[in-house]
Amino acid sequence: MSPDVDLTARRPGPRFLRDRLLALDSRLFEFAAGRNWPAAEPILPRLSRSANHGVLWFATAAAMAASRTPRSRRAAARGLASLTLASLTINTLGKRSVRRTRPVLDPVPLVRQLKRQPITTSFPSGHSASAAAFATGVALESPAWGAAVAPAAWSVALSRVYTGVHFPSDVLAGAALGAGAAFAVRGLVPTRAQVVPPARPRAQVPALPDGEGLVMVANTASGTADRVRALHDGLPLAEIVECEPTDVRAELEKAAARATVLGVCGGDGTVNAAAEIALRHGVPLAVLPGGTLNHFAYDLGVEGARDLTRAVQQGEAVRVDAGRFSSDGREGVFVNACSLGVYPELVRERERWSRRVGGWPAGVVGALRVLRADRHPLEAGFRGRTRPLWLLFVGNGTYHRMGLTPGRRTDLADGQFDVRVVHGGRRPALRLLAAAVAGPLTRSPAHAAVQVGRLHLSGVAPGTLLAYDGEVTDVEGAVTLEKLPEALTVYRPLPGN
């Protein structure tokens, strides 16, 4: 080889590579335009239009939420959050950073072209970003729903090339940005699978492969028929007792006397009654979520019949704390929380309206009625001082926020009460809202949070309402709340098994 040859002159530079990639991109676009897609002609243009402004994905999220399973609702919310972040990123940074013109439509058959052509720049594809963000966000929370949504997301991305409004690289870049947005949302708000409740302290319980020995009492007022039927499919020898709300406690007492495992399916009040009876009879408890909120079951990691069936079949269980309150000869047990102040009044208003408008709307109506009413704060002796309080919330276990999500408990045997106080003062609605937004670990003139193992209140006025696990009772004088550490044995699927 001649020493006069300059080898460096033959190395392709960045501009050369960019031009080659753009040329390849154009050839791929023309190849796609020239192909005959008979099955796609009646579908892809319509699908592309349906994804305008995220309409397709909002409709999909609504359909997922309508299934009423917690996992599907979380998946829908995560998909929409991911889509929102992707859209904001594309419209504020992506479109303005690379001002690429749209493809020339000459090689695209007229039947494929959209009636209204986009006027924004071409790179990256916003539709592809939204589709990938929604599908990836859904899949991170629920792989099954993700698999169901993925074909539609793929088709929307493909339709952008098919209709001639984007080059292939626009679609690939948009999809990558969309998937990245979904993972960014997961970094801010971990999925339920990322924060698994600790599998301790484990309890020795019988494994019931066919469910023999399990007596499941179901409150029919909670709409539990489908859940109980699914449980019975997995545990065919389990005894199912369906009853009206007025008969629940009596049926639970009878079931606990003959059962190896006491099961319950219903709302917070039904689960509370079952927990108290299971404690008294010394039998393990199996909880199937069947109410509106289901905090206890969900914090255990039991989201449906499949989770509970696995735990019962394999004999997987843990011991958890319970709380107990006592006042003037009255006492009760709670597994979620108890509270004084405006919340017990809200519970009563919610119960009053729930039969007319349903559970969630009744909660909204009740909150509006309670906060608009002219009332005075509760007076109670707390930590050595008599204080006016709008709300005293005592959680059985420490509530944590998962990023921006509402609080949940990750350890049901931590030996702590999570006490939240909203101090008395003007504008109770504003104070309560500020406490809810600020979260648990705050101290201010309006609200505070502490963790304690025991709590004593004094000077509580007669007729003061105390709510516990959705039930309401009257208390007065001294009110004592104490922990029953690791007192209750509950079936739950253990991670890694």
C-alpha positions as CSV (number, residue, x, y, z in Angstrom):
1,M,0.0,0.0,0.0
2,S,1.3,3.4,-0.9
3,P,2.4,5.5,2.1
4,D,0.7,8.6,0.4
5,V,-2.8,7.2,1.0
6,D,-4.7,9.1,3.7
7,L,-6.7,6.4,5.5
8,T,-8.5,8.9,7.8
9,A,-10.2,10.5,4.9
10,R,-12.2,7.3,4.3
11,R,-13.6,7.2,7.8
12,P,-17.3,8.1,7.7
13,G,-18.1,11.1,9.9
14,P,-21.2,11.8,12.0
15,R,-22.9,13.7,9.2
16,F,-22.2,10.9,6.7
17,L,-23.7,8.3,9.1
18,R,-26.7,10.5,9.7
19,D,-27.3,10.9,6.0
20,R,-27.0,7.1,5.5
21,L,-29.6,6.5,8.3
22,L,-32.0,9.1,6.9
23,A,-31.7,7.5,3.5
24,L,-32.4,4.1,4.9
25,D,-35.3,5.5,6.8
26,S,-36.8,6.9,3.6
27,R,-36.3,3.7,1.7
28,L,-38.1,1.8,4.5
29,F,-40.9,4.3,4.4
30,E,-41.2,3.9,0.6
31,F,-41.1,0.1,0.9
32,A,-43.9,0.2,3.4
33,A,-45.9,2.5,1.2
34,G,-45.5,0.3,-1.8
35,R,-46.6,-2.9,-0.1
36,N,-50.1,-4.2,-0.4
37,W,-51.7,-4.5,3.0
38,P,-55.3,-5.8,2.3
39,A,-56.1,-6.7,5.9
40,A,-54.9,-3.4,7.3
41,E,-56.8,-1.0,5.0
42,P,-60.1,-1.0,6.9
43,I,-58.5,-1.1,10.3
44,L,-55.3,0.9,10.7
45,P,-56.4,4.3,9.6
46,R,-59.4,4.2,11.9
47,L,-57.3,2.9,14.7
48,S,-54.8,5.7,14.1
49,R,-57.6,8.3,14.3
50,S,-59.0,6.7,17.5
51,A,-55.7,7.3,19.3
52,N,-55.8,11.1,18.7
53,H,-55.5,13.0,22.0
54,G,-55.2,9.6,23.8
55,V,-59.0,8.9,23.4
56,L,-58.3,5.2,22.6
57,W,-56.2,4.8,25.8
58,F,-58.6,6.7,28.1
59,A,-61.4,4.4,26.8
60,T,-59.2,1.3,27.4
61,A,-58.4,2.5,30.9
62,A,-62.1,3.0,31.7
63,A,-62.9,-0.5,30.5
64,M,-60.1,-1.9,32.7
65,A,-61.2,0.0,35.7
66,A,-64.8,-1.2,35.2
67,S,-63.6,-4.8,35.9
68,R,-63.4,-3.8,39.5
69,T,-60.3,-5.7,40.4
70,P,-57.6,-3.7,42.3
71,R,-54.9,-4.8,39.9
72,S,-56.7,-3.7,36.8
73,R,-57.5,-0.3,38.4
74,R,-53.9,0.1,39.3
75,A,-52.8,-0.9,35.8
76,A,-55.2,1.5,34.2
77,A,-54.0,4.4,36.5
78,R,-50.3,3.5,35.8
79,G,-50.9,3.4,32.1
80,L,-52.5,6.8,32.1
81,A,-49.8,8.3,34.3
82,S,-47.2,6.9,31.9
83,L,-49.1,8.3,28.9
84,T,-49.3,11.7,30.5
85,L,-45.6,11.9,31.2
86,A,-44.7,10.7,27.7
87,S,-47.1,13.3,26.1
88,L,-45.6,16.1,28.1
89,T,-42.1,15.1,27.2
90,I,-42.8,14.7,23.5
91,N,-44.7,18.0,23.2
92,T,-42.3,20.1,25.3
93,L,-38.9,18.7,24.3
94,G,-39.2,16.1,21.6
95,K,-41.0,18.0,18.9
96,R,-39.1,21.2,19.5
97,S,-35.6,19.6,19.6
98,V,-35.8,17.9,16.2
99,R,-37.8,19.8,13.6
100,R,-38.1,17.1,11.0
101,T,-40.6,17.5,8.2
102,R,-43.3,14.9,7.6
103,P,-42.9,12.4,4.8
104,V,-44.0,13.2,1.3
105,L,-47.4,11.4,0.8
106,D,-46.9,10.7,-3.0
107,P,-46.0,7.0,-2.6
108,V,-48.9,6.4,-0.1
109,P,-52.2,5.3,-1.6
110,L,-55.0,7.8,-1.1
111,V,-57.2,5.2,0.7
112,R,-54.7,5.0,3.5
113,Q,-54.1,8.7,4.1
114,L,-55.7,10.4,7.0
115,K,-58.4,13.0,6.3
116,R,-56.7,15.5,8.5
117,Q,-52.9,15.6,8.2
118,P,-50.9,16.5,11.3
119,I,-49.2,19.9,11.2
120,T,-46.6,19.3,13.9
121,T,-43.1,18.1,13.2
122,S,-42.5,14.5,12.5
123,F,-39.9,13.4,15.0
124,P,-40.7,11.6,17.3
125,S,-44.1,10.1,16.9
126,G,-46.4,11.2,19.7
127,H,-49.0,8.5,19.0
128,S,-46.3,5.8,19.2
129,A,-45.0,7.3,22.5
130,S,-48.4,7.3,24.0
131,A,-49.2,3.8,22.8
132,A,-45.9,2.4,24.2
133,A,-46.2,4.4,27.4
134,F,-49.7,3.1,28.1
135,A,-49.0,-0.5,27.2
136,T,-45.7,-0.6,29.1
137,G,-47.2,1.1,32.2
138,V,-50.1,-1.4,32.2
139,A,-47.7,-4.4,31.8
140,L,-45.5,-3.2,34.7
141,E,-48.5,-3.4,37.0
142,S,-50.3,-6.4,35.4
143,P,-48.6,-8.6,32.8
144,A,-51.9,-10.1,31.8
145,W,-53.5,-6.8,31.0
146,G,-50.3,-5.7,29.3
147,A,-50.5,-8.7,27.0
148,A,-54.1,-7.8,26.2
149,V,-53.2,-4.1,25.4
150,A,-50.0,-4.7,23.5
151,P,-51.5,-5.7,20.1
152,A,-53.5,-2.4,20.0
153,A,-50.4,-0.4,21.0
154,W,-48.3,-2.1,18.3
155,S,-51.0,-1.5,15.7
156,V,-51.3,2.2,16.5
157,A,-47.5,2.6,16.2
158,L,-47.6,0.6,12.9
159,S,-50.5,2.7,11.6
160,R,-48.4,5.9,11.7
161,V,-46.1,4.6,9.0
162,Y,-49.0,2.9,7.2
163,T,-50.9,6.1,6.9
164,G,-47.8,8.0,5.8
165,V,-47.6,10.5,8.6
166,H,-44.3,9.3,10.1
167,F,-41.0,7.7,9.1
168,P,-40.1,4.4,10.8
169,S,-37.4,6.0,12.9
170,D,-40.0,8.5,14.2
171,V,-42.1,5.6,15.5
172,L,-39.2,3.7,17.0
173,A,-38.0,6.8,18.8
174,G,-41.5,7.6,20.1
175,A,-42.0,4.0,21.3
176,A,-38.6,4.1,23.1
177,L,-39.5,7.4,24.8
178,G,-42.9,6.1,25.8
179,A,-41.5,3.0,27.4
180,G,-38.9,5.1,29.2
181,A,-41.7,7.3,30.5
182,A,-43.4,4.2,32.0
183,F,-40.3,3.1,33.8
184,A,-39.8,6.7,35.0
185,V,-43.3,6.6,36.5
186,R,-42.4,3.2,38.2
187,G,-39.4,4.9,39.7
188,L,-41.6,7.5,41.3
189,V,-44.5,5.2,42.2
190,P,-43.3,1.6,42.7
191,T,-45.7,-1.2,41.6
192,R,-47.4,-3.3,44.1
193,A,-45.1,-6.2,43.2
194,Q,-42.0,-4.1,44.0
195,V,-43.1,-3.5,47.6
196,V,-44.0,-7.0,49.0
197,P,-45.1,-7.1,52.6
198,P,-42.5,-9.0,54.7
199,A,-43.2,-12.7,55.2
200,R,-42.7,-12.5,58.9
201,P,-43.4,-13.6,61.4
202,R,-44.4,-16.9,59.7
203,A,-47.1,-19.0,61.4
204,Q,-47.5,-22.7,61.4
205,V,-51.0,-23.4,59.9
206,P,-52.6,-26.4,58.2
207,A,-52.4,-26.7,54.4
208,L,-55.8,-27.5,53.0
209,P,-55.3,-28.6,49.4
210,D,-59.0,-29.0,48.7
211,G,-60.2,-26.5,51.3
212,E,-61.6,-29.1,53.7
213,G,-61.9,-27.5,57.1
214,L,-62.3,-23.9,55.8
215,V,-65.6,-22.4,56.6
216,M,-66.1,-19.2,54.6
217,V,-68.8,-16.8,55.8
218,A,-69.7,-14.3,53.0
219,N,-71.8,-11.1,53.5
220,T,-74.2,-11.1,50.6
221,A,-74.7,-7.3,50.9
222,S,-71.1,-6.7,49.7
223,G,-71.7,-8.3,46.3
224,T,-69.4,-11.3,47.1
225,A,-71.0,-14.0,44.9
226,D,-68.4,-14.0,42.1
227,R,-65.5,-13.9,44.5
228,V,-66.9,-16.8,46.6
229,R,-67.6,-18.8,43.5
230,A,-64.0,-18.3,42.3
231,L,-62.7,-19.4,45.7
232,H,-64.9,-22.5,45.7
233,D,-63.6,-23.5,42.2
234,G,-60.1,-23.7,43.7
235,L,-61.1,-25.1,47.1
236,P,-64.1,-27.4,46.3
237,L,-64.4,-28.9,49.8
238,A,-64.5,-25.5,51.6
239,E,-67.9,-24.8,53.2
240,I,-69.5,-21.6,52.0
241,V,-72.0,-19.8,54.2
242,E,-73.7,-16.8,52.6
243,C,-75.8,-14.6,54.9
244,E,-77.4,-11.2,55.3
245,P,-75.5,-8.5,57.2
246,T,-77.7,-9.0,60.3
247,D,-76.7,-12.7,60.5
248,V,-73.0,-12.3,59.9
249,R,-71.8,-12.3,63.5
250,A,-73.9,-15.2,64.5
251,E,-72.8,-17.3,61.5
252,L,-69.1,-16.4,62.2
253,E,-69.5,-17.6,65.8
254,K,-71.0,-20.9,64.6
255,A,-68.4,-21.3,61.9
256,A,-65.5,-20.6,64.3
257,A,-66.7,-23.4,66.6
258,R,-66.5,-26.1,63.9
259,A,-63.8,-24.7,61.5
260,T,-60.2,-25.5,61.2
261,V,-59.8,-22.2,59.4
262,L,-62.4,-19.3,59.7
263,G,-62.9,-17.6,56.4
264,V,-64.6,-14.3,55.8
265,C,-65.6,-12.3,52.7
266,G,-67.1,-8.9,53.0
267,G,-66.4,-5.3,53.9
268,D,-64.4,-3.7,56.7
269,G,-67.1,-4.3,59.4
270,T,-67.5,-8.0,58.4
271,V,-63.7,-8.5,58.5
272,N,-63.5,-6.8,61.9
273,A,-66.1,-9.1,63.3
274,A,-64.3,-12.2,61.9
275,A,-61.0,-11.0,63.4
276,E,-62.4,-10.5,66.8
277,I,-64.1,-13.9,66.8
278,A,-60.9,-15.6,65.4
279,L,-58.9,-14.1,68.2
280,R,-61.3,-15.3,70.8
281,H,-61.6,-18.8,69.4
282,G,-57.9,-19.1,68.6
283,V,-58.3,-20.1,65.0
284,P,-56.5,-18.8,61.9
285,L,-58.3,-16.4,59.6
286,A,-58.6,-16.4,55.8
287,V,-59.7,-13.1,54.4
288,L,-61.2,-12.8,50.9
289,P,-61.6,-9.1,49.9
290,G,-65.2,-8.4,49.2
291,G,-65.9,-4.8,50.2
292,T,-65.2,-1.4,48.8
293,L,-61.8,-0.6,50.3
294,N,-60.4,-4.0,51.6
295,H,-57.3,-2.3,53.2
296,F,-56.5,-5.3,55.5
297,A,-56.6,-7.9,52.7
298,Y,-54.7,-5.8,50.2
299,D,-52.0,-4.9,52.7
300,L,-51.6,-8.6,53.4
301,G,-51.1,-9.2,49.7
302,V,-54.4,-11.0,49.1
303,E,-56.1,-9.3,46.2
304,G,-58.5,-12.0,45.1
305,A,-59.6,-15.7,45.2
306,R,-56.4,-16.8,43.4
307,D,-54.1,-15.4,46.1
308,L,-56.1,-16.8,49.0
309,T,-56.5,-20.2,47.3
310,R,-52.8,-20.5,46.9
311,A,-52.1,-19.6,50.6
312,V,-54.7,-22.0,51.9
313,Q,-53.6,-24.9,49.7
314,Q,-49.9,-24.4,50.6
315,G,-50.4,-23.5,54.3
316,E,-48.9,-20.0,54.0
317,A,-49.6,-17.6,56.8
318,V,-48.2,-14.9,59.0
319,R,-49.0,-13.5,62.5
320,V,-50.1,-9.8,62.5
321,D,-50.9,-7.2,65.1
322,A,-54.4,-6.2,66.2
323,G,-55.4,-3.1,68.1
324,R,-57.8,-2.9,71.0
325,F,-59.7,0.1,72.4
326,S,-61.5,0.4,75.7
327,S,-63.6,3.1,77.3
328,D,-66.1,3.0,80.2
329,G,-66.6,-0.7,80.0
330,R,-66.8,-0.8,76.2
331,E,-64.0,-2.4,74.2
332,G,-63.4,-3.5,70.7
333,V,-60.8,-4.9,68.3
334,F,-59.6,-3.3,65.1
335,V,-57.2,-4.5,62.3
336,N,-57.1,-1.4,60.2
337,A,-57.7,1.8,62.2
338,C,-59.8,3.7,64.6
339,S,-60.5,7.4,64.8
340,L,-62.3,10.2,66.6
341,G,-63.4,13.5,65.4
342,V,-64.9,14.2,62.0
343,Y,-64.2,10.8,60.5
344,P,-66.8,8.8,62.5
345,E,-69.4,11.3,61.4
346,L,-68.3,10.7,57.9
347,V,-68.7,7.0,58.3
348,R,-72.3,7.5,59.5
349,E,-73.1,9.8,56.6
350,R,-71.6,7.4,54.1
351,E,-73.7,4.5,55.5
352,R,-76.8,6.7,55.3
353,W,-76.2,7.5,51.6
354,S,-74.6,4.3,50.3
355,R,-77.8,2.5,49.6
356,R,-79.0,5.5,47.5
357,V,-76.0,6.3,45.5
358,G,-73.4,3.6,46.0
359,G,-70.2,3.3,48.1
360,W,-67.7,5.8,46.5
361,P,-70.3,8.5,45.8
362,A,-71.7,8.1,49.3
363,G,-68.2,8.8,50.7
364,V,-68.0,12.0,48.6
365,V,-71.5,13.2,49.7
366,G,-70.7,12.3,53.3
367,A,-67.5,14.3,53.3
368,L,-69.2,17.4,51.8
369,R,-72.0,17.2,54.4
370,V,-69.6,16.7,57.3
371,L,-67.2,19.5,56.4
372,R,-69.9,22.0,55.6
373,A,-71.7,21.5,58.9
374,D,-71.2,24.0,61.7
375,R,-69.4,22.1,64.5
376,H,-66.8,22.4,67.2
377,P,-63.6,20.3,67.4
378,L,-63.3,17.4,69.8
379,E,-61.7,18.2,73.2
380,A,-59.5,15.4,74.6
381,G,-56.5,15.0,76.8
382,F,-53.6,13.8,74.6
383,R,-49.9,13.5,75.7
384,G,-50.5,15.5,79.0
385,R,-52.5,18.4,77.4
386,T,-56.1,19.0,76.7
387,R,-56.3,19.9,73.0
388,P,-59.0,20.7,70.5
389,L,-58.8,18.1,67.7
390,W,-60.6,17.9,64.4
391,L,-59.3,14.4,63.8
392,L,-57.4,11.7,65.7
393,F,-56.5,8.8,63.5
394,V,-54.8,5.6,64.9
395,G,-53.6,3.1,62.4
396,N,-52.8,-0.5,63.3
397,G,-49.3,-0.4,61.9
398,T,-47.3,2.3,60.2
399,Y,-48.7,3.7,56.9
400,H,-46.2,4.6,54.2
401,R,-46.5,6.5,51.0
402,M,-45.3,4.7,47.9
403,G,-44.0,7.8,46.0
404,L,-47.1,9.8,45.1
405,T,-49.6,7.1,46.0
406,P,-51.9,7.0,49.1
407,G,-50.5,5.4,52.2
408,R,-50.4,1.6,52.8
409,R,-48.9,-0.7,55.4
410,T,-45.9,-2.8,54.4
411,D,-45.5,-4.5,57.8
412,L,-48.6,-5.6,59.8
413,A,-46.5,-6.8,62.8
414,D,-44.4,-3.7,63.5
415,G,-45.8,-3.2,67.1
416,Q,-46.7,0.4,66.4
417,F,-49.8,2.6,66.2
418,D,-49.6,5.2,63.5
419,V,-51.2,8.3,65.1
420,R,-52.2,11.3,63.0
421,V,-53.6,14.4,64.6
422,V,-55.3,17.3,62.9
423,H,-55.4,20.1,65.6
424,G,-58.5,22.2,66.2
425,G,-58.7,25.7,64.7
426,R,-60.4,27.7,62.0
427,R,-61.2,26.2,58.6
428,P,-61.3,22.5,59.4
429,A,-61.7,21.5,55.8
430,L,-58.5,23.3,54.8
431,R,-56.6,21.7,57.8
432,L,-57.8,18.2,56.9
433,L,-56.9,18.7,53.3
434,A,-53.4,20.0,54.2
435,A,-52.8,17.0,56.4
436,A,-53.9,14.6,53.7
437,V,-51.7,16.2,51.1
438,A,-48.6,16.6,53.3
439,G,-48.5,12.9,54.3
440,P,-47.7,11.1,57.5
441,L,-44.3,12.4,58.6
442,T,-45.2,16.0,59.2
443,R,-45.3,18.4,62.1
444,S,-47.0,21.7,61.9
445,P,-49.4,23.9,63.8
446,A,-52.2,22.2,61.9
447,H,-51.3,18.5,62.0
448,A,-48.7,16.0,63.3
449,A,-47.8,12.3,63.1
450,V,-46.2,10.0,65.7
451,Q,-45.7,6.3,66.1
452,V,-46.4,4.8,69.6
453,G,-47.2,1.4,71.1
454,R,-50.0,2.6,73.4
455,L,-52.2,5.7,73.5
456,H,-54.4,7.1,76.3
457,L,-57.0,9.8,76.0
458,S,-58.8,11.5,78.8
459,G,-61.7,14.0,79.2
460,V,-63.6,12.7,76.1
461,A,-67.1,14.1,76.2
462,P,-70.1,11.8,76.5
463,G,-71.5,10.7,73.2
464,T,-68.3,11.2,71.3
465,L,-68.2,8.9,68.2
466,L,-65.3,6.5,67.6
467,A,-65.0,4.7,64.3
468,Y,-63.1,1.4,64.0
469,D,-62.8,-0.6,60.8
470,G,-66.0,1.0,59.4
471,E,-68.0,0.5,62.6
472,V,-69.1,3.3,64.9
473,T,-69.6,3.4,68.7
474,D,-70.0,5.9,71.5
475,V,-67.1,6.5,74.0
476,E,-66.6,8.9,76.9
477,G,-64.2,9.7,79.6
478,A,-60.9,7.8,79.3
479,V,-60.1,6.0,76.0
480,T,-57.2,3.6,75.9
481,L,-55.8,2.0,72.8
482,E,-53.2,-0.8,73.0
483,K,-51.5,-3.2,70.7
484,L,-52.1,-6.9,70.7
485,P,-48.7,-7.9,69.1
486,E,-48.8,-10.8,66.6
487,A,-52.1,-11.9,68.1
488,L,-53.9,-12.9,64.9
489,T,-52.8,-15.6,62.4
490,V,-53.8,-14.9,58.9
491,Y,-53.4,-16.8,55.6
492,R,-51.5,-14.9,52.9
493,P,-49.3,-16.0,49.9
494,L,-45.7,-15.8,50.8
495,P,-43.2,-14.2,48.3
496,G,-41.0,-16.6,46.4
497,N,-43.1,-19.7,46.9
